[in-house]
Amino acid sequence: MMILNKPGFQMMERSLDAATLRQRVIADNIANVDTPFFKRSEVRFEELLQQEINGGSIQGFRTDPRHIEIGRPSQPQPQLIRDNQTLINNNLNNVDIDYEMALMAKNQLRYNTMVQQVSADIKKVRTAIGGR
Protein backbone atom coordinates (compact mmCIF):
# COMPACT_ATOMS: atom_id res chain seq x y z
CA MET A 1 0.00 0.00 0.00
CA MET A 2 1.31 3.45 -0.92
CA ILE A 3 0.65 5.06 2.49
CA LEU A 4 3.05 2.64 4.18
CA ASN A 5 5.88 3.61 1.80
CA LYS A 6 5.86 7.31 2.66
CA PRO A 7 9.00 8.72 4.32
CA GLY A 8 7.12 9.78 7.46
CA PHE A 9 5.77 6.29 8.07
CA GLN A 10 9.18 4.73 7.41
CA MET A 11 10.77 7.20 9.82
CA MET A 12 8.24 6.22 12.48
CA GLU A 13 9.08 2.57 11.85
CA ARG A 14 12.80 3.27 12.34
CA SER A 15 11.99 5.23 15.51
CA LEU A 16 10.08 2.24 16.88
CA ASP A 17 13.01 -0.02 16.01
CA ALA A 18 15.38 2.34 17.83
CA ALA A 19 13.11 2.39 20.90
CA THR A 20 13.01 -1.42 20.90
CA LEU A 21 16.81 -1.60 20.68
CA ARG A 22 17.10 1.01 23.44
CA GLN A 23 14.82 -1.08 25.69
CA ARG A 24 17.06 -4.13 25.18
CA VAL A 25 20.23 -2.14 25.89
CA ILE A 26 18.79 -0.59 29.06
CA ALA A 27 17.61 -4.02 30.24
CA ASP A 28 21.12 -5.36 29.63
CA ASN A 29 22.60 -2.46 31.62
CA ILE A 30 20.22 -3.13 34.52
CA ALA A 31 20.91 -6.88 34.44
CA ASN A 32 24.65 -6.18 34.79
CA VAL A 33 24.43 -3.55 37.52
CA ASP A 34 26.59 -5.67 39.88
CA THR A 35 28.90 -7.23 37.25
CA PRO A 36 32.51 -6.16 37.83
CA PHE A 37 34.12 -4.19 34.99
CA PHE A 38 30.82 -3.95 33.05
CA LYS A 39 30.46 -0.75 31.01
CA ARG A 40 27.01 0.59 30.21
CA SER A 41 25.83 1.17 26.66
CA GLU A 42 23.29 3.55 25.17
CA VAL A 43 21.51 4.03 21.85
CA ARG A 44 21.76 7.24 19.81
CA PHE A 45 19.01 7.83 17.29
CA GLU A 46 17.07 11.01 17.99
CA GLU A 47 20.24 13.14 17.80
CA LEU A 48 21.12 11.60 14.43
CA LEU A 49 17.58 12.18 13.17
CA GLN A 50 17.70 15.81 14.32
CA GLN A 51 21.01 16.30 12.49
CA GLU A 52 19.45 14.91 9.31
CA ILE A 53 16.45 17.22 9.64
CA ASN A 54 18.59 20.29 10.39
CA GLY A 55 20.93 19.46 7.52
CA GLY A 56 18.02 19.39 5.10
CA SER A 57 18.75 15.86 4.03
CA ILE A 58 15.27 14.43 4.55
CA GLN A 59 13.63 13.63 1.23
CA GLY A 60 10.23 15.08 0.34
CA PHE A 61 7.42 12.81 -0.88
CA ARG A 62 6.77 12.96 -4.62
CA THR A 63 3.38 11.96 -6.01
CA ASP A 64 4.70 11.88 -9.58
CA PRO A 65 8.19 10.89 -10.79
CA ARG A 66 8.29 14.05 -12.91
CA HIS A 67 8.20 16.27 -9.81
CA ILE A 68 11.38 17.94 -8.60
CA GLU A 69 13.12 16.02 -5.84
CA ILE A 70 13.31 17.70 -2.44
CA GLY A 71 16.35 16.71 -0.40
CA ARG A 72 17.99 13.35 -0.68
CA PRO A 73 16.99 9.96 0.72
CA SER A 74 18.09 9.65 4.32
CA GLN A 75 17.70 6.75 6.65
CA PRO A 76 19.55 7.32 9.92
CA GLN A 77 20.14 4.11 11.82
CA PRO A 78 20.43 3.78 15.60
CA GLN A 79 23.99 3.64 16.95
CA LEU A 80 25.07 1.63 19.96
CA ILE A 81 27.64 3.50 22.07
CA ARG A 82 29.59 2.03 25.01
CA ASP A 83 30.58 4.41 27.82
CA ASN A 84 34.15 3.46 28.80
CA GLN A 85 35.04 6.75 30.48
CA THR A 86 32.94 6.92 33.64
CA LEU A 87 33.08 4.89 36.85
CA ILE A 88 30.26 4.66 39.38
CA ASN A 89 31.10 1.67 41.60
CA ASN A 90 34.24 0.36 43.28
CA ASN A 91 34.15 -2.70 41.02
CA LEU A 92 34.81 -0.44 37.98
CA ASN A 93 31.20 -0.77 36.84
CA ASN A 94 29.49 2.41 35.57
CA VAL A 95 25.79 1.43 35.72
CA ASP A 96 23.60 3.69 37.90
CA ILE A 97 20.39 1.75 38.54
CA ASP A 98 18.29 4.86 39.24
CA TYR A 99 19.39 6.52 36.02
CA GLU A 100 18.76 3.37 33.99
CA MET A 101 15.27 2.93 35.46
CA ALA A 102 14.44 6.56 34.60
CA LEU A 103 15.70 5.99 31.04
CA MET A 104 13.57 2.87 30.78
CA ALA A 105 10.44 4.74 31.87
CA LYS A 106 11.17 7.58 29.42
CA ASN A 107 11.75 5.11 26.59
CA GLN A 108 8.51 3.28 27.38
CA LEU A 109 6.54 6.54 27.20
CA ARG A 110 8.20 7.44 23.89
CA TYR A 111 7.46 3.98 22.47
CA ASN A 112 3.80 4.08 23.56
CA THR A 113 3.36 7.51 21.97
CA MET A 114 4.83 6.34 18.67
CA VAL A 115 2.65 3.20 18.64
CA GLN A 116 -0.44 5.34 19.21
CA GLN A 117 0.57 7.61 16.31
CA VAL A 118 1.13 4.68 13.94
CA SER A 119 -2.19 3.15 14.99
CA ALA A 120 -3.98 6.46 14.36
CA ASP A 121 -2.40 6.76 10.89
CA ILE A 122 -3.43 3.22 9.96
CA LYS A 123 -6.94 3.83 11.31
CA LYS A 124 -7.26 6.91 9.08
CA VAL A 125 -6.26 4.86 6.04
CA ARG A 126 -8.76 2.11 6.93
CA THR A 127 -11.50 4.70 7.34
CA ALA A 128 -10.66 6.24 3.95
CA ILE A 129 -10.67 2.85 2.27
CA GLY A 130 -13.94 1.88 3.95
CA GLY A 131 -15.55 5.14 2.87
CA ARG A 132 -17.02 5.98 6.25
MDTraj code that builds the backbone (N, CA, C; nanometers):
import mdtraj as md
import numpy as np

residues = "MET MET ILE LEU ASN LYS PRO GLY PHE GLN MET MET GLU ARG SER LEU ASP ALA ALA THR LEU ARG GLN ARG VAL ILE ALA ASP ASN ILE ALA ASN VAL ASP THR PRO PHE PHE LYS ARG SER GLU VAL ARG PHE GLU GLU LEU LEU GLN GLN GLU ILE ASN GLY GLY SER ILE GLN GLY PHE ARG THR ASP PRO ARG HIS ILE GLU ILE GLY ARG PRO SER GLN PRO GLN PRO GLN LEU ILE ARG ASP ASN GLN THR LEU ILE ASN ASN ASN LEU ASN ASN VAL ASP ILE ASP TYR GLU MET ALA LEU MET ALA LYS ASN GLN LEU ARG TYR ASN THR MET VAL GLN GLN VAL SER ALA ASP ILE LYS LYS VAL ARG THR ALA ILE GLY GLY ARG".split()
xyz = np.array([
    [0.0851, -0.1177, 0.0000],
    [0.0000, 0.0000, 0.0000],
    [0.0896, 0.1240, 0.0000],
    [0.0503, 0.2247, -0.0737],
    [0.1314, 0.3448, -0.0918],
    [0.1518, 0.4234, 0.0376],
    [0.0529, 0.4267, 0.1255],
    [0.0647, 0.5057, 0.2488],
    [0.1765, 0.4531, 0.3388],
    [0.2020, 0.3229, 0.3334],
    [0.3050, 0.2642, 0.4182],
    [0.4453, 0.2862, 0.3623],
    [0.4573, 0.3351, 0.2406],
    [0.5876, 0.3605, 0.1801],
    [0.6308, 0.5061, 0.1910],
    [0.5515, 0.5894, 0.2539],
    [0.5863, 0.7308, 0.2661],
    [0.7013, 0.7482, 0.3649],
    [0.7838, 0.8506, 0.3433],
    [0.8996, 0.8717, 0.4316],
    [0.8624, 0.8895, 0.5791],
    [0.7513, 0.9569, 0.6064],
    [0.7120, 0.9780, 0.7456],
    [0.6793, 0.8479, 0.8168],
    [0.6121, 0.7586, 0.7477],
    [0.5765, 0.6295, 0.8074],
    [0.7019, 0.5443, 0.8255],
    [0.7923, 0.5482, 0.7291],
    [0.9175, 0.4733, 0.7411],
    [1.0033, 0.5280, 0.8542],
    [1.0019, 0.6598, 0.8728],
    [1.0775, 0.7201, 0.9825],
    [1.0195, 0.6774, 1.1173],
    [0.8872, 0.6683, 1.1245],
    [0.8237, 0.6218, 1.2475],
    [0.8617, 0.4765, 1.2748],
    [0.8686, 0.3970, 1.1695],
    [0.9081, 0.2568, 1.1847],
    [1.0510, 0.2461, 1.2384],
    [1.1430, 0.3269, 1.1849],
    [1.2804, 0.3265, 1.2343],
    [1.2880, 0.3773, 1.3777],
    [1.2033, 0.4722, 1.4127],
    [1.1994, 0.5226, 1.5506],
    [1.1529, 0.4137, 1.6462],
    [1.0537, 0.3359, 1.6051],
    [1.0077, 0.2238, 1.6875],
    [1.1177, 0.1184, 1.7016],
    [1.1897, 0.0921, 1.5941],
    [1.3008, -0.0024, 1.6014],
    [1.4088, 0.0469, 1.6974],
    [1.4375, 0.1762, 1.6930],
    [1.5379, 0.2338, 1.7828],
    [1.4918, 0.2241, 1.9281],
    [1.3633, 0.2491, 1.9532],
    [1.3112, 0.2392, 2.0903],
    [1.3166, 0.0950, 2.1403],
    [1.2924, -0.0012, 2.0521],
    [1.3015, -0.1418, 2.0901],
    [1.4456, -0.1795, 2.1239],
    [1.5396, -0.1354, 2.0411],
    [1.6810, -0.1598, 2.0683],
    [1.7226, -0.0935, 2.1988],
    [1.6766, 0.0294, 2.2211],
    [1.7102, 0.1008, 2.3441],
    [1.6587, 0.0252, 2.4673],
    [1.5387, -0.0315, 2.4576],
    [1.4822, -0.1076, 2.5693],
    [1.5707, -0.2287, 2.6010],
    [1.6176, -0.2977, 2.4968],
    [1.7062, -0.4129, 2.5180],
    [1.8384, -0.3717, 2.5828],
    [1.8946, -0.2607, 2.5362],
    [2.0229, -0.2139, 2.5888],
    [2.0083, -0.1717, 2.7351],
    [1.9018, -0.1006, 2.7671],
    [1.8789, -0.0586, 2.9057],
    [1.8577, -0.1811, 2.9943],
    [1.7822, -0.2786, 2.9471],
    [1.7611, -0.4016, 3.0242],
    [1.8934, -0.4740, 3.0473],
    [1.9801, -0.4750, 2.9481],
    [2.1125, -0.5359, 2.9635],
    [2.1954, -0.4596, 3.0665],
    [2.1883, -0.3268, 3.0630],
    [2.2603, -0.2461, 3.1620],
    [2.2116, -0.2775, 3.3030],
    [2.0799, -0.2863, 3.3200],
    [2.0221, -0.3131, 3.4517],
    [2.0597, -0.4538, 3.4989],
    [2.0576, -0.5501, 3.4079],
    [2.0915, -0.6878, 3.4442],
    [2.2366, -0.7001, 3.4902],
    [2.3222, -0.6116, 3.4442],
    [2.4649, -0.6184, 3.4786],
    [2.5067, -0.5110, 3.5777],
    [2.4130, -0.4625, 3.6587],
    [2.4429, -0.3553, 3.7521],
    [2.5507, -0.3944, 3.8537],
    [2.5602, -0.5223, 3.8898],
    [2.6594, -0.5673, 3.9878],
    [2.7742, -0.6454, 3.9252],
    [2.7826, -0.6492, 3.7936],
    [2.8895, -0.7227, 3.7253],
    [3.0172, -0.6390, 3.7252],
    [3.1256, -0.6925, 3.7821],
    [3.2512, -0.6161, 3.7828],
    [3.3005, -0.5860, 3.6415],
    [3.3521, -0.4675, 3.6242],
    [3.4120, -0.4191, 3.4993],
    [3.3124, -0.4010, 3.3846],
    [3.1814, -0.4133, 3.4115],
    [3.0819, -0.3948, 3.3052],
    [3.0698, -0.2462, 3.2724],
    [3.0627, -0.2138, 3.1463],
    [3.0464, -0.0752, 3.1007],
    [2.9108, -0.0623, 3.0333],
    [2.8358, 0.0376, 3.0745],
    [2.7014, 0.0587, 3.0209],
    [2.7070, 0.1027, 2.8751],
    [2.5975, 0.0758, 2.8047],
    [2.5828, 0.1174, 2.6658],
    [2.4578, 0.2024, 2.6537],
    [2.4496, 0.2764, 2.5460],
    [2.3291, 0.3549, 2.5165],
    [2.3089, 0.3607, 2.3661],
    [2.1874, 0.3966, 2.3263],
    [2.1508, 0.4034, 2.1853],
    [2.1306, 0.5488, 2.1463],
    [2.1956, 0.5899, 2.0379],
    [2.1755, 0.7238, 1.9814],
    [2.0928, 0.7104, 1.8552],
    [1.9805, 0.7798, 1.8516],
    [1.9009, 0.7833, 1.7290],
    [1.8386, 0.9207, 1.7092],
    [1.7762, 0.9734, 1.8129],
    [1.7067, 1.1012, 1.7995],
    [1.8024, 1.2133, 1.7617],
    [1.9250, 1.2113, 1.8156],
    [2.0235, 1.3138, 1.7804],
    [2.0612, 1.3042, 1.6328],
    [2.0781, 1.1804, 1.5840],
    [2.1116, 1.1604, 1.4427],
    [1.9975, 1.2046, 1.3524],
    [1.8752, 1.1752, 1.3936],
    [1.7579, 1.2177, 1.3173],
    [1.7487, 1.3699, 1.3133],
    [1.7738, 1.4345, 1.4267],
    [1.7696, 1.5805, 1.4321],
    [1.8767, 1.6418, 1.3419],
    [1.9948, 1.5815, 1.3375],
    [2.1009, 1.6301, 1.2485],
    [2.0583, 1.6184, 1.1023],
    [1.9922, 1.5087, 1.0686],
    [1.9446, 1.4908, 0.9312],
    [1.8397, 1.5959, 0.8954],
    [1.7501, 1.6230, 0.9894],
    [1.6448, 1.7217, 0.9642],
    [1.7048, 1.8611, 0.9521],
    [1.7970, 1.8969, 1.0421],
    [1.8593, 2.0294, 1.0387],
    [1.9468, 2.0472, 0.9150],
    [2.0077, 1.9395, 0.8697],
    [2.0934, 1.9458, 0.7522],
    [2.0159, 1.9484, 0.6224],
    [1.8844, 1.9355, 0.6308],
    [1.8016, 1.9387, 0.5105],
    [1.8163, 1.8165, 0.4234],
    [1.8512, 1.7039, 0.4846],
    [1.8750, 1.5856, 0.4025],
    [1.7577, 1.4877, 0.4041],
    [1.6456, 1.5275, 0.4598],
    [1.5267, 1.4435, 0.4553],
    [1.4596, 1.4637, 0.3190],
    [1.4202, 1.3553, 0.2563],
    [1.3633, 1.3628, 0.1229],
    [1.2130, 1.3899, 0.1300],
    [1.1655, 1.4794, 0.0438],
    [1.0235, 1.5080, 0.0336],
    [0.9510, 1.3985, -0.0435],
    [0.8222, 1.3833, -0.0200],
    [0.7419, 1.2813, -0.0882],
    [0.6958, 1.3345, -0.2230],
    [0.7177, 1.2562, -0.3271],
    [0.6769, 1.2955, -0.4615],
    [0.5598, 1.2085, -0.5044],
    [0.4547, 1.2710, -0.5538],
    [0.3380, 1.1961, -0.6013],
    [0.3509, 1.1577, -0.7479],
    [0.4483, 1.2167, -0.8160],
    [0.4699, 1.1878, -0.9576],
    [0.6209, 1.1882, -0.9816],
    [0.6742, 1.0923, -1.0565],
    [0.8190, 1.0886, -1.0788],
    [0.8725, 1.2091, -1.1553],
    [0.7848, 1.2861, -1.2178],
    [0.8288, 1.4053, -1.2907],
    [0.8482, 1.5252, -1.1989],
    [0.8031, 1.5153, -1.0748],
    [0.8202, 1.6268, -0.9807],
    [0.9669, 1.6431, -0.9428],
    [1.0015, 1.7633, -0.9020],
    [1.1381, 1.7940, -0.8601],
    [1.1625, 1.7289, -0.7244],
    [1.2782, 1.6664, -0.7116],
    [1.3122, 1.6025, -0.5845],
    [1.3453, 1.7078, -0.4791],
    [1.3019, 1.6817, -0.3576],
    [1.3308, 1.7698, -0.2444],
    [1.4201, 1.6918, -0.1495],
    [1.5422, 1.7395, -0.1287],
    [1.6350, 1.6710, -0.0400],
    [1.6885, 1.5444, -0.1034],
    [1.7479, 1.4636, -0.0209],
    [1.7992, 1.3348, -0.0678],
    [1.7510, 1.2267, 0.0283],
    [1.7448, 1.1023, -0.0171],
    [1.6995, 0.9963, 0.0723],
    [1.7906, 0.9844, 0.1939],
    [1.7325, 0.9745, 0.3091],
    [1.8090, 0.9650, 0.4316],
    [1.7436, 0.8637, 0.5236],
    [1.8224, 0.7748, 0.5744],
    [1.7702, 0.6748, 0.6652],
    [1.8677, 0.6571, 0.7810],
    [1.8632, 0.7479, 0.8785],
    [1.9548, 0.7321, 0.9918],
    [1.9239, 0.6036, 1.0674],
    [2.0273, 0.5352, 1.1075],
    [2.0144, 0.4107, 1.1816],
    [2.0613, 0.4327, 1.3254],
    [2.0003, 0.3635, 1.4213],
    [2.0434, 0.3775, 1.5605],
    [2.1878, 0.3311, 1.5787],
    [2.2598, 0.3993, 1.6662],
    [2.3985, 0.3644, 1.6948],
    [2.4102, 0.3213, 1.8403],
    [2.4818, 0.2129, 1.8620],
    [2.5074, 0.1630, 1.9956],
    [2.6418, 0.2171, 2.0423],
    [2.6425, 0.2857, 2.1560],
    [2.7638, 0.3496, 2.2072],
    [2.7926, 0.2962, 2.3465],
    [2.9162, 0.2526, 2.3698],
    [2.9587, 0.2033, 2.5011],
    [3.0333, 0.3152, 2.5738],
    [2.9964, 0.3370, 2.6997],
    [3.0583, 0.4412, 2.7819],
    [3.1744, 0.3795, 2.8606],
    [3.2963, 0.4006, 2.8140],
    [3.4149, 0.3461, 2.8800],
    [3.4841, 0.4473, 2.9704],
    [3.4344, 0.5684, 2.9775],
    [3.5039, 0.6746, 3.0479],
    [3.4667, 0.6884, 3.1952],
    [3.3397, 0.6648, 3.2284],
    [3.2937, 0.6922, 3.3643],
    [3.3022, 0.5687, 3.4526],
    [3.3103, 0.5934, 3.5836],
    [3.3082, 0.4888, 3.6851],
    [3.2103, 0.5294, 3.7935],
    [3.1236, 0.4384, 3.8336],
    [3.0258, 0.4659, 3.9380],
    [3.0582, 0.3862, 4.0640],
    [3.0907, 0.2577, 4.0469],
    [3.1101, 0.1675, 4.1597],
    [3.2578, 0.1353, 4.1816],
    [3.2872, 0.0765, 4.2969],
    [3.4244, 0.0359, 4.3279],
    [3.4707, -0.0808, 4.2421],
    [3.3773, -0.1561, 4.1853],
    [3.4145, -0.2704, 4.1023],
    [3.4359, -0.2302, 3.9555],
    [3.4556, -0.1013, 3.9309],
    [3.4815, -0.0438, 3.7983],
    [3.3630, -0.0582, 3.7034],
    [3.2445, -0.0707, 3.7588],
    [3.1199, -0.0769, 3.6836],
    [3.0649, 0.0660, 3.6763],
    [3.0009, 0.1039, 3.5674],
    [2.9494, 0.2411, 3.5572],
    [2.7978, 0.2462, 3.5375],
    [2.7247, 0.1465, 3.5851],
    [2.5791, 0.1431, 3.5723],
    [2.5161, 0.2020, 3.6988],
    [2.4378, 0.3073, 3.6806],
    [2.3600, 0.3686, 3.7897],
    [2.2159, 0.3210, 3.7746],
    [2.1697, 0.2384, 3.8664],
    [2.0387, 0.1751, 3.8540],
    [1.9253, 0.2772, 3.8479],
    [1.9340, 0.3847, 3.9253],
    [1.8286, 0.4861, 3.9237],
    [1.8204, 0.5557, 3.7884],
    [1.9350, 0.5877, 3.7326],
    [1.9393, 0.6522, 3.6015],
    [1.8842, 0.5596, 3.4933],
    [1.9228, 0.4334, 3.4985],
    [1.8759, 0.3366, 3.3985],
    [1.7246, 0.3156, 3.4084],
    [1.6715, 0.3105, 3.5289],
    [1.5266, 0.2933, 3.5462],
    [1.4511, 0.4152, 3.4928],
    [1.5069, 0.5342, 3.5143],
    [1.4443, 0.6558, 3.4605],
    [1.4480, 0.6543, 3.3071],
    [1.5606, 0.6108, 3.2503],
    [1.5704, 0.5994, 3.1045],
    [1.4707, 0.4982, 3.0500],
    [1.4514, 0.3890, 3.1227],
    [1.3569, 0.2870, 3.0777],
    [1.2142, 0.3411, 3.0772],
    [1.1778, 0.4156, 3.1814],
    [1.0436, 0.4744, 3.1871],
    [1.0239, 0.5755, 3.0742],
    [1.1243, 0.6587, 3.0501],
    [1.1171, 0.7580, 2.9421],
    [1.1042, 0.6890, 2.8057],
    [1.1810, 0.5839, 2.7854],
    [1.1754, 0.5111, 2.6594],
    [1.0394, 0.4444, 2.6406],
    [0.9823, 0.3921, 2.7477],
    [0.8511, 0.3280, 2.7381],
    [0.7437, 0.4290, 2.6989],
    [0.7497, 0.5486, 2.7568],
    [0.6545, 0.6541, 2.7198],
    [0.6696, 0.6938, 2.5735],
    [0.7932, 0.7082, 2.5294],
    [0.8204, 0.7438, 2.3892],
    [0.7665, 0.6347, 2.2959],
    [0.7915, 0.5097, 2.3298],
    [0.7462, 0.3980, 2.2468],
    [0.5934, 0.3948, 2.2391],
    [0.5266, 0.4096, 2.3537],
    [0.3802, 0.4076, 2.3556],
    [0.3216, 0.5201, 2.2714],
    [0.3827, 0.6378, 2.2759],
    [0.3358, 0.7507, 2.1966],
    [0.3496, 0.7217, 2.0471],
    [0.4627, 0.6647, 2.0079],
    [0.4827, 0.6336, 1.8666],
    [0.3868, 0.5251, 1.8179],
    [0.3599, 0.4254, 1.9019],
    [0.2653, 0.3200, 1.8640],
    [0.1259, 0.3783, 1.8462],
    [0.0859, 0.4695, 1.9338],
    [-0.0444, 0.5343, 1.9207],
    [-0.0525, 0.6145, 1.7913],
    [0.0553, 0.6828, 1.7545],
    [0.0572, 0.7610, 1.6313],
    [0.0458, 0.6713, 1.5081],
    [0.1204, 0.5618, 1.5072],
    [0.1133, 0.4680, 1.3944],
    [-0.0266, 0.4083, 1.3849],
    [-0.0838, 0.3717, 1.4982],
    [-0.2194, 0.3155, 1.4988],
    [-0.3209, 0.4156, 1.4452],
    [-0.3062, 0.5425, 1.4843],
    [-0.3977, 0.6462, 1.4362],
    [-0.3847, 0.6650, 1.2853],
    [-0.2613, 0.6621, 1.2336],
    [-0.2401, 0.6760, 1.0888],
    [-0.3031, 0.5600, 1.0126],
    [-0.2851, 0.4393, 1.0629],
    [-0.3430, 0.3222, 0.9963],
    [-0.4956, 0.3265, 1.0039],
    [-0.5484, 0.3729, 1.1164],
    [-0.6938, 0.3829, 1.1312],
    [-0.7520, 0.4823, 1.0300],
    [-0.6809, 0.5923, 1.0064],
    [-0.7256, 0.6908, 0.9077],
    [-0.7302, 0.6298, 0.7673],
    [-0.6296, 0.5509, 0.7352],
    [-0.6262, 0.4863, 0.6037],
    [-0.7405, 0.3859, 0.5916],
    [-0.7638, 0.3078, 0.6952],
    [-0.8757, 0.2111, 0.6928],
    [-1.0093, 0.2823, 0.6770],
    [-1.0249, 0.3947, 0.7457],
    [-1.1497, 0.4704, 0.7337],
    [-1.1670, 0.5234, 0.5921],
    [-1.0588, 0.5720, 0.5322],
    [-1.0657, 0.6235, 0.3952],
    [-1.0977, 0.5126, 0.2964],
    [-1.0402, 0.3974, 0.3163],
    [-1.0669, 0.2848, 0.2266],
    [-1.2104, 0.2363, 0.2419],
    [-1.2583, 0.2330, 0.3672],
    [-1.3937, 0.1877, 0.3948],
    [-1.4993, 0.2862, 0.3515],
    [-1.4615, 0.4109, 0.3322],
    [-1.5553, 0.5136, 0.2868],
    [-1.6532, 0.5598, 0.3927],
    [-1.6130, 0.5540, 0.5172],
    [-1.7022, 0.5977, 0.6251],
    [-1.6706, 0.7366, 0.6691],
])
top = md.Topology()
chain = top.add_chain()
for i, resn in enumerate(residues, 1):
    res = top.add_residue(resn, chain, resSeq=i)
    for name in ("N", "CA", "C"):
        top.add_atom(name, md.element.get_by_symbol(name[0]), res)
traj = md.Trajectory(xyz[None], top)
